[in-house]
Amino acid sequence: MILKIVQAGDPVLRRVAEAVRPEDIAGENIQQLIALMRETMRDAPGVGLAAPQVGVSLALAVIEVLPEYLTRRGLSSAELAEREMEAVPFHVLVNPRLTVVDAAAAVCVEGCLSVRGYAARVPRARAVRVSALDHRGAPVEISARGWHARILQHEIDHLEGKLYIDVMETRSFTTIENQESGKVT
């Protein structure tokens, strides 16, 4: 079953998500939510999805960059390397805490499943470390650079009630159609 992805303007996107009780992670409700979020993210298609985006105010996000997602973008191996874009296996973040490791700003175009049809240039830290619980409630620590770091920051922003439009370069805001056609400079 595909969940409805709420759009900008829905109040759930502007709330700080509630922490998930560690003892609830292995329960049927959270496990079902994770499975449905994974299916919804893949269907969209997207590379990350936070629970508030499906109307659930919990500090939980799923992330995955499938190799075919990179191929569909039509970038060469050199362009992917330059943008630090690579496949990322599926993982779940529950109650994540982000630490910036390399604050040098990397600016890249971002979109969002909750701001459908639009994109903008967004500065993000080049490298981060995230401490969280995984889908079984076990502690995990993820160190990421480049695009994976960007995705982590984007999804964790959702858990803090923020959207990329809050930190974008405002004059770069455009439709996906214009972005893909090269009309944007």
Rosetta constraint file for C-alpha pairs under 8 A:
AtomPair CA 1 CA 36 HARMONIC 6.49 0.50
AtomPair CA 1 CA 39 HARMONIC 7.38 0.50
AtomPair CA 1 CA 40 HARMONIC 7.72 0.50
AtomPair CA 2 CA 36 HARMONIC 6.53 0.50
AtomPair CA 2 CA 37 HARMONIC 7.86 0.50
AtomPair CA 2 CA 39 HARMONIC 6.40 0.50
AtomPair CA 2 CA 40 HARMONIC 4.93 0.50
AtomPair CA 2 CA 43 HARMONIC 7.53 0.50
AtomPair CA 3 CA 36 HARMONIC 6.78 0.50
AtomPair CA 3 CA 37 HARMONIC 7.16 0.50
AtomPair CA 3 CA 40 HARMONIC 5.85 0.50
AtomPair CA 3 CA 54 HARMONIC 6.36 0.50
AtomPair CA 4 CA 54 HARMONIC 5.87 0.50
AtomPair CA 5 CA 53 HARMONIC 5.47 0.50
AtomPair CA 5 CA 54 HARMONIC 4.78 0.50
AtomPair CA 5 CA 55 HARMONIC 7.39 0.50
AtomPair CA 5 CA 113 HARMONIC 7.04 0.50
AtomPair CA 5 CA 114 HARMONIC 6.42 0.50
AtomPair CA 6 CA 10 HARMONIC 6.53 0.50
AtomPair CA 6 CA 53 HARMONIC 5.43 0.50
AtomPair CA 6 CA 54 HARMONIC 5.78 0.50
AtomPair CA 6 CA 55 HARMONIC 6.34 0.50
AtomPair CA 6 CA 114 HARMONIC 5.81 0.50
AtomPair CA 7 CA 53 HARMONIC 7.57 0.50
AtomPair CA 7 CA 113 HARMONIC 7.68 0.50
AtomPair CA 7 CA 114 HARMONIC 4.29 0.50
AtomPair CA 7 CA 115 HARMONIC 5.86 0.50
AtomPair CA 7 CA 116 HARMONIC 7.30 0.50
AtomPair CA 8 CA 13 HARMONIC 7.02 0.50
AtomPair CA 8 CA 114 HARMONIC 5.72 0.50
AtomPair CA 8 CA 115 HARMONIC 5.68 0.50
AtomPair CA 9 CA 13 HARMONIC 7.52 0.50
AtomPair CA 10 CA 14 HARMONIC 7.66 0.50
AtomPair CA 11 CA 15 HARMONIC 6.76 0.50
AtomPair CA 12 CA 52 HARMONIC 5.89 0.50
AtomPair CA 12 CA 53 HARMONIC 7.76 0.50
AtomPair CA 12 CA 55 HARMONIC 6.12 0.50
AtomPair CA 12 CA 56 HARMONIC 7.39 0.50
AtomPair CA 12 CA 57 HARMONIC 6.39 0.50
AtomPair CA 12 CA 161 HARMONIC 7.79 0.50
AtomPair CA 13 CA 52 HARMONIC 5.72 0.50
AtomPair CA 13 CA 53 HARMONIC 6.55 0.50
AtomPair CA 13 CA 55 HARMONIC 7.86 0.50
AtomPair CA 13 CA 158 HARMONIC 6.69 0.50
AtomPair CA 13 CA 161 HARMONIC 5.46 0.50
AtomPair CA 13 CA 162 HARMONIC 7.17 0.50
AtomPair CA 13 CA 163 HARMONIC 7.75 0.50
AtomPair CA 14 CA 158 HARMONIC 7.93 0.50
AtomPair CA 14 CA 160 HARMONIC 7.59 0.50
AtomPair CA 14 CA 161 HARMONIC 3.93 0.50
AtomPair CA 14 CA 162 HARMONIC 6.16 0.50
AtomPair CA 15 CA 57 HARMONIC 7.39 0.50
AtomPair CA 15 CA 159 HARMONIC 7.79 0.50
AtomPair CA 15 CA 160 HARMONIC 6.77 0.50
AtomPair CA 15 CA 161 HARMONIC 4.63 0.50
AtomPair CA 16 CA 57 HARMONIC 7.51 0.50
AtomPair CA 16 CA 159 HARMONIC 5.80 0.50
AtomPair CA 16 CA 160 HARMONIC 4.46 0.50
AtomPair CA 16 CA 161 HARMONIC 4.92 0.50
AtomPair CA 17 CA 52 HARMONIC 7.08 0.50
AtomPair CA 17 CA 57 HARMONIC 4.63 0.50
AtomPair CA 17 CA 58 HARMONIC 4.73 0.50
AtomPair CA 17 CA 59 HARMONIC 5.08 0.50
AtomPair CA 17 CA 159 HARMONIC 5.10 0.50
AtomPair CA 17 CA 160 HARMONIC 6.32 0.50
AtomPair CA 17 CA 161 HARMONIC 7.22 0.50
AtomPair CA 18 CA 57 HARMONIC 5.95 0.50
AtomPair CA 18 CA 58 HARMONIC 4.70 0.50
AtomPair CA 18 CA 59 HARMONIC 5.64 0.50
AtomPair CA 19 CA 58 HARMONIC 5.96 0.50
AtomPair CA 19 CA 59 HARMONIC 5.18 0.50
AtomPair CA 19 CA 94 HARMONIC 7.91 0.50
AtomPair CA 19 CA 95 HARMONIC 5.69 0.50
AtomPair CA 20 CA 24 HARMONIC 6.92 0.50
AtomPair CA 20 CA 25 HARMONIC 7.17 0.50
AtomPair CA 20 CA 58 HARMONIC 6.24 0.50
AtomPair CA 20 CA 59 HARMONIC 6.21 0.50
AtomPair CA 20 CA 60 HARMONIC 7.57 0.50
AtomPair CA 20 CA 94 HARMONIC 6.87 0.50
AtomPair CA 20 CA 95 HARMONIC 6.50 0.50
AtomPair CA 21 CA 25 HARMONIC 6.95 0.50
AtomPair CA 22 CA 133 HARMONIC 7.97 0.50
AtomPair CA 22 CA 137 HARMONIC 5.86 0.50
AtomPair CA 23 CA 27 HARMONIC 7.71 0.50
AtomPair CA 23 CA 137 HARMONIC 7.58 0.50
AtomPair CA 24 CA 30 HARMONIC 6.89 0.50
AtomPair CA 25 CA 30 HARMONIC 5.58 0.50
AtomPair CA 25 CA 31 HARMONIC 6.89 0.50
AtomPair CA 25 CA 135 HARMONIC 6.65 0.50
AtomPair CA 25 CA 136 HARMONIC 6.34 0.50
AtomPair CA 25 CA 137 HARMONIC 5.78 0.50
AtomPair CA 26 CA 30 HARMONIC 6.84 0.50
AtomPair CA 26 CA 31 HARMONIC 6.33 0.50
AtomPair CA 26 CA 135 HARMONIC 7.28 0.50
AtomPair CA 26 CA 136 HARMONIC 5.69 0.50
AtomPair CA 26 CA 137 HARMONIC 6.94 0.50
AtomPair CA 27 CA 31 HARMONIC 6.17 0.50
AtomPair CA 28 CA 32 HARMONIC 5.90 0.50
AtomPair CA 29 CA 33 HARMONIC 6.16 0.50
AtomPair CA 30 CA 34 HARMONIC 6.16 0.50
AtomPair CA 31 CA 35 HARMONIC 6.30 0.50
AtomPair CA 31 CA 135 HARMONIC 7.54 0.50
AtomPair CA 32 CA 36 HARMONIC 6.11 0.50
AtomPair CA 33 CA 37 HARMONIC 5.98 0.50
AtomPair CA 34 CA 38 HARMONIC 6.15 0.50
AtomPair CA 34 CA 62 HARMONIC 7.29 0.50
AtomPair CA 34 CA 92 HARMONIC 7.70 0.50
AtomPair CA 34 CA 135 HARMONIC 7.87 0.50
AtomPair CA 35 CA 39 HARMONIC 6.32 0.50
AtomPair CA 36 CA 40 HARMONIC 6.03 0.50
AtomPair CA 37 CA 41 HARMONIC 5.94 0.50
AtomPair CA 37 CA 49 HARMONIC 6.85 0.50
AtomPair CA 37 CA 51 HARMONIC 7.54 0.50
AtomPair CA 37 CA 54 HARMONIC 7.80 0.50
AtomPair CA 37 CA 62 HARMONIC 7.02 0.50
AtomPair CA 38 CA 42 HARMONIC 6.22 0.50
AtomPair CA 38 CA 49 HARMONIC 7.91 0.50
AtomPair CA 38 CA 62 HARMONIC 6.57 0.50
AtomPair CA 39 CA 43 HARMONIC 6.10 0.50
AtomPair CA 40 CA 44 HARMONIC 6.13 0.50
AtomPair CA 40 CA 45 HARMONIC 7.85 0.50
AtomPair CA 41 CA 45 HARMONIC 5.69 0.50
AtomPair CA 41 CA 46 HARMONIC 5.14 0.50
AtomPair CA 41 CA 47 HARMONIC 6.77 0.50
AtomPair CA 41 CA 48 HARMONIC 6.47 0.50
AtomPair CA 41 CA 49 HARMONIC 6.00 0.50
AtomPair CA 42 CA 46 HARMONIC 5.99 0.50
AtomPair CA 42 CA 47 HARMONIC 7.61 0.50
AtomPair CA 44 CA 113 HARMONIC 7.48 0.50
AtomPair CA 46 CA 113 HARMONIC 7.15 0.50
AtomPair CA 47 CA 63 HARMONIC 5.68 0.50
AtomPair CA 47 CA 64 HARMONIC 5.16 0.50
AtomPair CA 47 CA 65 HARMONIC 5.23 0.50
AtomPair CA 47 CA 66 HARMONIC 7.97 0.50
AtomPair CA 47 CA 151 HARMONIC 7.43 0.50
AtomPair CA 48 CA 61 HARMONIC 7.11 0.50
AtomPair CA 48 CA 62 HARMONIC 5.55 0.50
AtomPair CA 48 CA 63 HARMONIC 4.22 0.50
AtomPair CA 48 CA 64 HARMONIC 6.26 0.50
AtomPair CA 48 CA 151 HARMONIC 6.73 0.50
AtomPair CA 48 CA 155 HARMONIC 6.56 0.50
AtomPair CA 49 CA 53 HARMONIC 6.71 0.50
AtomPair CA 49 CA 61 HARMONIC 5.60 0.50
AtomPair CA 49 CA 62 HARMONIC 5.41 0.50
AtomPair CA 49 CA 63 HARMONIC 6.59 0.50
AtomPair CA 49 CA 113 HARMONIC 7.99 0.50
AtomPair CA 49 CA 155 HARMONIC 6.55 0.50
AtomPair CA 50 CA 54 HARMONIC 7.40 0.50
AtomPair CA 50 CA 59 HARMONIC 7.71 0.50
AtomPair CA 50 CA 60 HARMONIC 5.97 0.50
AtomPair CA 50 CA 61 HARMONIC 4.10 0.50
AtomPair CA 50 CA 62 HARMONIC 6.43 0.50
AtomPair CA 50 CA 155 HARMONIC 5.75 0.50
AtomPair CA 50 CA 156 HARMONIC 7.69 0.50
AtomPair CA 50 CA 158 HARMONIC 6.34 0.50
AtomPair CA 50 CA 159 HARMONIC 6.84 0.50
AtomPair CA 51 CA 55 HARMONIC 6.62 0.50
AtomPair CA 51 CA 56 HARMONIC 5.10 0.50
AtomPair CA 51 CA 57 HARMONIC 6.27 0.50
AtomPair CA 51 CA 58 HARMONIC 5.88 0.50
AtomPair CA 51 CA 59 HARMONIC 6.88 0.50
AtomPair CA 51 CA 60 HARMONIC 5.55 0.50
AtomPair CA 51 CA 61 HARMONIC 5.91 0.50
AtomPair CA 51 CA 159 HARMONIC 7.80 0.50
AtomPair CA 52 CA 56 HARMONIC 4.67 0.50
AtomPair CA 52 CA 57 HARMONIC 4.85 0.50
AtomPair CA 52 CA 58 HARMONIC 6.63 0.50
AtomPair CA 52 CA 158 HARMONIC 6.92 0.50
AtomPair CA 52 CA 159 HARMONIC 6.90 0.50
AtomPair CA 53 CA 113 HARMONIC 7.93 0.50
AtomPair CA 53 CA 114 HARMONIC 6.45 0.50
AtomPair CA 53 CA 158 HARMONIC 7.71 0.50
AtomPair CA 57 CA 159 HARMONIC 7.91 0.50
AtomPair CA 58 CA 159 HARMONIC 7.46 0.50
AtomPair CA 59 CA 94 HARMONIC 5.80 0.50
AtomPair CA 59 CA 95 HARMONIC 5.03 0.50
AtomPair CA 59 CA 96 HARMONIC 7.31 0.50
AtomPair CA 59 CA 159 HARMONIC 5.59 0.50
AtomPair CA 60 CA 92 HARMONIC 7.25 0.50
AtomPair CA 60 CA 93 HARMONIC 5.59 0.50
AtomPair CA 60 CA 94 HARMONIC 4.49 0.50
AtomPair CA 60 CA 95 HARMONIC 6.29 0.50
AtomPair CA 60 CA 96 HARMONIC 7.79 0.50
AtomPair CA 60 CA 159 HARMONIC 7.49 0.50
AtomPair CA 61 CA 92 HARMONIC 5.84 0.50
AtomPair CA 61 CA 93 HARMONIC 5.20 0.50
AtomPair CA 61 CA 94 HARMONIC 6.65 0.50
AtomPair CA 61 CA 155 HARMONIC 6.58 0.50
AtomPair CA 61 CA 156 HARMONIC 7.67 0.50
AtomPair CA 62 CA 90 HARMONIC 7.19 0.50
AtomPair CA 62 CA 91 HARMONIC 5.86 0.50
AtomPair CA 62 CA 92 HARMONIC 4.59 0.50
AtomPair CA 62 CA 93 HARMONIC 6.31 0.50
AtomPair CA 63 CA 88 HARMONIC 7.78 0.50
AtomPair CA 63 CA 89 HARMONIC 7.77 0.50
AtomPair CA 63 CA 90 HARMONIC 5.62 0.50
AtomPair CA 63 CA 91 HARMONIC 5.51 0.50
AtomPair CA 63 CA 92 HARMONIC 6.50 0.50
AtomPair CA 63 CA 151 HARMONIC 7.71 0.50
AtomPair CA 63 CA 152 HARMONIC 7.91 0.50
AtomPair CA 64 CA 87 HARMONIC 7.62 0.50
AtomPair CA 64 CA 88 HARMONIC 5.38 0.50
AtomPair CA 64 CA 89 HARMONIC 5.36 0.50
AtomPair CA 64 CA 90 HARMONIC 4.29 0.50
AtomPair CA 64 CA 91 HARMONIC 6.56 0.50
AtomPair CA 65 CA 69 HARMONIC 6.52 0.50
AtomPair CA 65 CA 70 HARMONIC 7.60 0.50
AtomPair CA 65 CA 86 HARMONIC 7.40 0.50
AtomPair CA 65 CA 87 HARMONIC 4.83 0.50
AtomPair CA 65 CA 88 HARMONIC 4.67 0.50
AtomPair CA 65 CA 89 HARMONIC 6.47 0.50
AtomPair CA 65 CA 90 HARMONIC 7.33 0.50
AtomPair CA 66 CA 70 HARMONIC 7.00 0.50
AtomPair CA 66 CA 87 HARMONIC 5.47 0.50
AtomPair CA 66 CA 88 HARMONIC 6.66 0.50
AtomPair CA 66 CA 89 HARMONIC 7.23 0.50
AtomPair CA 67 CA 71 HARMONIC 6.46 0.50
AtomPair CA 67 CA 86 HARMONIC 7.54 0.50
AtomPair CA 67 CA 87 HARMONIC 5.24 0.50
AtomPair CA 68 CA 72 HARMONIC 6.09 0.50
AtomPair CA 69 CA 73 HARMONIC 6.73 0.50
AtomPair CA 70 CA 74 HARMONIC 7.41 0.50
AtomPair CA 70 CA 75 HARMONIC 7.55 0.50
AtomPair CA 70 CA 85 HARMONIC 7.77 0.50
AtomPair CA 70 CA 86 HARMONIC 7.31 0.50
AtomPair CA 70 CA 87 HARMONIC 7.31 0.50
AtomPair CA 71 CA 75 HARMONIC 7.03 0.50
AtomPair CA 75 CA 79 HARMONIC 5.71 0.50
AtomPair CA 75 CA 80 HARMONIC 6.16 0.50
AtomPair CA 76 CA 80 HARMONIC 6.20 0.50
AtomPair CA 77 CA 81 HARMONIC 6.13 0.50
AtomPair CA 78 CA 82 HARMONIC 6.06 0.50
AtomPair CA 79 CA 83 HARMONIC 6.20 0.50
AtomPair CA 80 CA 84 HARMONIC 5.99 0.50
AtomPair CA 80 CA 85 HARMONIC 5.03 0.50
AtomPair CA 80 CA 86 HARMONIC 7.06 0.50
AtomPair CA 81 CA 85 HARMONIC 6.07 0.50
AtomPair CA 81 CA 86 HARMONIC 7.72 0.50
AtomPair CA 83 CA 146 HARMONIC 6.82 0.50
AtomPair CA 83 CA 147 HARMONIC 7.01 0.50
AtomPair CA 84 CA 145 HARMONIC 7.37 0.50
AtomPair CA 84 CA 146 HARMONIC 4.73 0.50
AtomPair CA 84 CA 147 HARMONIC 5.63 0.50
AtomPair CA 85 CA 146 HARMONIC 6.70 0.50
AtomPair CA 85 CA 147 HARMONIC 5.17 0.50
AtomPair CA 85 CA 148 HARMONIC 7.29 0.50
AtomPair CA 86 CA 147 HARMONIC 7.51 0.50
AtomPair CA 86 CA 148 HARMONIC 7.80 0.50
AtomPair CA 88 CA 148 HARMONIC 7.26 0.50
AtomPair CA 91 CA 134 HARMONIC 7.33 0.50
AtomPair CA 91 CA 135 HARMONIC 7.77 0.50
AtomPair CA 92 CA 133 HARMONIC 7.87 0.50
AtomPair CA 92 CA 134 HARMONIC 5.38 0.50
AtomPair CA 92 CA 135 HARMONIC 5.59 0.50
AtomPair CA 93 CA 132 HARMONIC 5.68 0.50
AtomPair CA 93 CA 133 HARMONIC 5.93 0.50
AtomPair CA 93 CA 134 HARMONIC 5.52 0.50
AtomPair CA 93 CA 135 HARMONIC 7.28 0.50
AtomPair CA 94 CA 132 HARMONIC 5.58 0.50
AtomPair CA 94 CA 133 HARMONIC 4.93 0.50
AtomPair CA 94 CA 134 HARMONIC 6.11 0.50
AtomPair CA 94 CA 135 HARMONIC 7.39 0.50
AtomPair CA 94 CA 137 HARMONIC 7.83 0.50
AtomPair CA 95 CA 132 HARMONIC 5.60 0.50
AtomPair CA 95 CA 133 HARMONIC 6.56 0.50
AtomPair CA 96 CA 130 HARMONIC 6.30 0.50
AtomPair CA 96 CA 131 HARMONIC 5.57 0.50
AtomPair CA 96 CA 132 HARMONIC 4.21 0.50
AtomPair CA 96 CA 133 HARMONIC 7.10 0.50
AtomPair CA 96 CA 156 HARMONIC 7.16 0.50
AtomPair CA 97 CA 130 HARMONIC 5.50 0.50
AtomPair CA 97 CA 131 HARMONIC 5.22 0.50
AtomPair CA 97 CA 132 HARMONIC 6.31 0.50
AtomPair CA 98 CA 128 HARMONIC 6.76 0.50
AtomPair CA 98 CA 129 HARMONIC 5.83 0.50
AtomPair CA 98 CA 130 HARMONIC 4.51 0.50
AtomPair CA 98 CA 131 HARMONIC 6.62 0.50
AtomPair CA 98 CA 153 HARMONIC 7.66 0.50
AtomPair CA 98 CA 156 HARMONIC 7.70 0.50
AtomPair CA 99 CA 128 HARMONIC 5.63 0.50
AtomPair CA 99 CA 129 HARMONIC 5.15 0.50
AtomPair CA 99 CA 130 HARMONIC 6.25 0.50
AtomPair CA 100 CA 125 HARMONIC 6.66 0.50
AtomPair CA 100 CA 127 HARMONIC 6.32 0.50
AtomPair CA 100 CA 128 HARMONIC 4.46 0.50
AtomPair CA 100 CA 129 HARMONIC 6.40 0.50
AtomPair CA 101 CA 125 HARMONIC 7.92 0.50
AtomPair CA 101 CA 126 HARMONIC 7.88 0.50
AtomPair CA 101 CA 127 HARMONIC 5.21 0.50
AtomPair CA 101 CA 128 HARMONIC 4.80 0.50
AtomPair CA 101 CA 129 HARMONIC 6.51 0.50
AtomPair CA 102 CA 125 HARMONIC 6.12 0.50
AtomPair CA 102 CA 126 HARMONIC 5.52 0.50
AtomPair CA 102 CA 127 HARMONIC 4.77 0.50
AtomPair CA 102 CA 128 HARMONIC 6.71 0.50
AtomPair CA 103 CA 124 HARMONIC 7.87 0.50
AtomPair CA 103 CA 125 HARMONIC 4.59 0.50
AtomPair CA 103 CA 126 HARMONIC 6.13 0.50
AtomPair CA 103 CA 127 HARMONIC 7.00 0.50
AtomPair CA 104 CA 125 HARMONIC 5.66 0.50
AtomPair CA 104 CA 126 HARMONIC 5.76 0.50
AtomPair CA 105 CA 123 HARMONIC 5.53 0.50
AtomPair CA 105 CA 124 HARMONIC 5.37 0.50
AtomPair CA 105 CA 125 HARMONIC 5.04 0.50
AtomPair CA 105 CA 126 HARMONIC 6.07 0.50
AtomPair CA 106 CA 123 HARMONIC 5.43 0.50
AtomPair CA 106 CA 124 HARMONIC 5.37 0.50
AtomPair CA 106 CA 125 HARMONIC 6.11 0.50
AtomPair CA 106 CA 126 HARMONIC 5.54 0.50
AtomPair CA 106 CA 146 HARMONIC 7.80 0.50
AtomPair CA 107 CA 121 HARMONIC 6.19 0.50
AtomPair CA 107 CA 122 HARMONIC 5.36 0.50
AtomPair CA 107 CA 123 HARMONIC 4.19 0.50
AtomPair CA 107 CA 124 HARMONIC 6.31 0.50
AtomPair CA 108 CA 121 HARMONIC 5.20 0.50
AtomPair CA 108 CA 122 HARMONIC 5.61 0.50
AtomPair CA 108 CA 123 HARMONIC 6.65 0.50
AtomPair CA 109 CA 119 HARMONIC 6.40 0.50
AtomPair CA 109 CA 120 HARMONIC 5.21 0.50
AtomPair CA 109 CA 121 HARMONIC 4.19 0.50
AtomPair CA 109 CA 122 HARMONIC 6.06 0.50
AtomPair CA 110 CA 119 HARMONIC 5.43 0.50
AtomPair CA 110 CA 120 HARMONIC 5.63 0.50
AtomPair CA 110 CA 121 HARMONIC 6.19 0.50
AtomPair CA 110 CA 122 HARMONIC 6.41 0.50
AtomPair CA 110 CA 164 HARMONIC 7.60 0.50
AtomPair CA 111 CA 115 HARMONIC 7.09 0.50
AtomPair CA 111 CA 116 HARMONIC 7.54 0.50
AtomPair CA 111 CA 117 HARMONIC 7.85 0.50
AtomPair CA 111 CA 118 HARMONIC 6.11 0.50
AtomPair CA 111 CA 119 HARMONIC 4.44 0.50
AtomPair CA 111 CA 120 HARMONIC 6.81 0.50
AtomPair CA 111 CA 164 HARMONIC 7.86 0.50
AtomPair CA 112 CA 116 HARMONIC 6.23 0.50
AtomPair CA 112 CA 118 HARMONIC 7.65 0.50
AtomPair CA 112 CA 119 HARMONIC 7.49 0.50
AtomPair CA 112 CA 164 HARMONIC 7.65 0.50
AtomPair CA 117 CA 175 HARMONIC 5.67 0.50
AtomPair CA 117 CA 176 HARMONIC 5.31 0.50
AtomPair CA 117 CA 177 HARMONIC 7.63 0.50
AtomPair CA 118 CA 173 HARMONIC 7.10 0.50
AtomPair CA 118 CA 174 HARMONIC 5.61 0.50
AtomPair CA 118 CA 175 HARMONIC 4.23 0.50
AtomPair CA 118 CA 176 HARMONIC 4.95 0.50
AtomPair CA 119 CA 173 HARMONIC 5.83 0.50
AtomPair CA 119 CA 174 HARMONIC 5.54 0.50
AtomPair CA 119 CA 175 HARMONIC 6.02 0.50
AtomPair CA 119 CA 176 HARMONIC 5.78 0.50
AtomPair CA 119 CA 179 HARMONIC 7.32 0.50
AtomPair CA 120 CA 165 HARMONIC 7.72 0.50
AtomPair CA 120 CA 168 HARMONIC 6.16 0.50
AtomPair CA 120 CA 169 HARMONIC 6.77 0.50
AtomPair CA 120 CA 170 HARMONIC 7.52 0.50
AtomPair CA 120 CA 172 HARMONIC 5.11 0.50
AtomPair CA 120 CA 173 HARMONIC 4.37 0.50
AtomPair CA 120 CA 174 HARMONIC 6.20 0.50
AtomPair CA 121 CA 168 HARMONIC 5.76 0.50
AtomPair CA 121 CA 169 HARMONIC 5.59 0.50
AtomPair CA 121 CA 172 HARMONIC 5.79 0.50
AtomPair CA 121 CA 173 HARMONIC 7.22 0.50
AtomPair CA 122 CA 164 HARMONIC 7.06 0.50
AtomPair CA 122 CA 167 HARMONIC 6.44 0.50
AtomPair CA 122 CA 168 HARMONIC 4.40 0.50
AtomPair CA 122 CA 169 HARMONIC 5.96 0.50
AtomPair CA 123 CA 167 HARMONIC 7.39 0.50
AtomPair CA 123 CA 168 HARMONIC 6.86 0.50
AtomPair CA 123 CA 169 HARMONIC 7.71 0.50
AtomPair CA 124 CA 150 HARMONIC 6.19 0.50
AtomPair CA 124 CA 153 HARMONIC 7.50 0.50
AtomPair CA 125 CA 149 HARMONIC 7.49 0.50
AtomPair CA 125 CA 150 HARMONIC 7.32 0.50
AtomPair CA 126 CA 145 HARMONIC 5.68 0.50
AtomPair CA 126 CA 146 HARMONIC 5.48 0.50
AtomPair CA 126 CA 149 HARMONIC 6.64 0.50
AtomPair CA 126 CA 150 HARMONIC 7.45 0.50
AtomPair CA 127 CA 143 HARMONIC 7.49 0.50
AtomPair CA 127 CA 144 HARMONIC 5.63 0.50
AtomPair CA 127 CA 145 HARMONIC 4.25 0.50
AtomPair CA 127 CA 146 HARMONIC 6.48 0.50
AtomPair CA 127 CA 149 HARMONIC 5.67 0.50
AtomPair CA 128 CA 143 HARMONIC 5.94 0.50
AtomPair CA 128 CA 144 HARMONIC 5.53 0.50
AtomPair CA 128 CA 145 HARMONIC 6.58 0.50
AtomPair CA 128 CA 149 HARMONIC 5.78 0.50
AtomPair CA 129 CA 141 HARMONIC 6.90 0.50
AtomPair CA 129 CA 142 HARMONIC 5.51 0.50
AtomPair CA 129 CA 143 HARMONIC 4.40 0.50
AtomPair CA 129 CA 144 HARMONIC 6.32 0.50
AtomPair CA 130 CA 141 HARMONIC 5.54 0.50
AtomPair CA 130 CA 142 HARMONIC 5.10 0.50
AtomPair CA 130 CA 143 HARMONIC 6.53 0.50
AtomPair CA 130 CA 152 HARMONIC 7.98 0.50
AtomPair CA 131 CA 139 HARMONIC 7.24 0.50
AtomPair CA 131 CA 140 HARMONIC 5.83 0.50
AtomPair CA 131 CA 141 HARMONIC 4.51 0.50
AtomPair CA 131 CA 142 HARMONIC 6.57 0.50
AtomPair CA 132 CA 139 HARMONIC 5.78 0.50
AtomPair CA 132 CA 140 HARMONIC 5.42 0.50
AtomPair CA 132 CA 141 HARMONIC 6.46 0.50
AtomPair CA 133 CA 137 HARMONIC 5.01 0.50
AtomPair CA 133 CA 138 HARMONIC 5.18 0.50
AtomPair CA 133 CA 139 HARMONIC 4.42 0.50
AtomPair CA 133 CA 140 HARMONIC 5.65 0.50
AtomPair CA 134 CA 138 HARMONIC 5.39 0.50
AtomPair CA 134 CA 139 HARMONIC 6.32 0.50
AtomPair CA 134 CA 140 HARMONIC 6.29 0.50
AtomPair CA 143 CA 149 HARMONIC 7.97 0.50
AtomPair CA 144 CA 148 HARMONIC 5.77 0.50
AtomPair CA 144 CA 149 HARMONIC 4.86 0.50
AtomPair CA 145 CA 149 HARMONIC 4.87 0.50
AtomPair CA 145 CA 150 HARMONIC 7.81 0.50
AtomPair CA 146 CA 150 HARMONIC 6.33 0.50
AtomPair CA 147 CA 151 HARMONIC 6.21 0.50
AtomPair CA 148 CA 152 HARMONIC 6.24 0.50
AtomPair CA 149 CA 153 HARMONIC 6.23 0.50
AtomPair CA 150 CA 154 HARMONIC 6.12 0.50
AtomPair CA 151 CA 155 HARMONIC 6.15 0.50
AtomPair CA 152 CA 156 HARMONIC 6.03 0.50
AtomPair CA 153 CA 157 HARMONIC 5.97 0.50
AtomPair CA 154 CA 158 HARMONIC 6.63 0.50
AtomPair CA 154 CA 163 HARMONIC 7.63 0.50
AtomPair CA 154 CA 164 HARMONIC 6.90 0.50
AtomPair CA 155 CA 159 HARMONIC 6.77 0.50
AtomPair CA 156 CA 160 HARMONIC 6.55 0.50
AtomPair CA 157 CA 161 HARMONIC 6.38 0.50
AtomPair CA 157 CA 162 HARMONIC 4.99 0.50
AtomPair CA 157 CA 163 HARMONIC 6.52 0.50
AtomPair CA 157 CA 164 HARMONIC 7.92 0.50
AtomPair CA 158 CA 162 HARMONIC 5.16 0.50
AtomPair CA 158 CA 163 HARMONIC 6.12 0.50
AtomPair CA 162 CA 166 HARMONIC 6.62 0.50
AtomPair CA 163 CA 167 HARMONIC 7.64 0.50
AtomPair CA 164 CA 168 HARMONIC 5.90 0.50
AtomPair CA 165 CA 170 HARMONIC 7.71 0.50
AtomPair CA 168 CA 172 HARMONIC 7.68 0.50
AtomPair CA 168 CA 173 HARMONIC 7.67 0.50
AtomPair CA 169 CA 173 HARMONIC 7.23 0.50
AtomPair CA 172 CA 184 HARMONIC 7.73 0.50
AtomPair CA 174 CA 178 HARMONIC 6.52 0.50
AtomPair CA 174 CA 179 HARMONIC 6.60 0.50
AtomPair CA 174 CA 184 HARMONIC 7.58 0.50
AtomPair CA 175 CA 179 HARMONIC 6.24 0.50
AtomPair CA 176 CA 180 HARMONIC 6.01 0.50
AtomPair CA 177 CA 181 HARMONIC 6.14 0.50
AtomPair CA 178 CA 182 HARMONIC 6.31 0.50
AtomPair CA 178 CA 183 HARMONIC 5.36 0.50
AtomPair CA 178 CA 184 HARMONIC 6.30 0.50
AtomPair CA 179 CA 183 HARMONIC 6.34 0.50
AtomPair CA 179 CA 184 HARMONIC 5.65 0.50
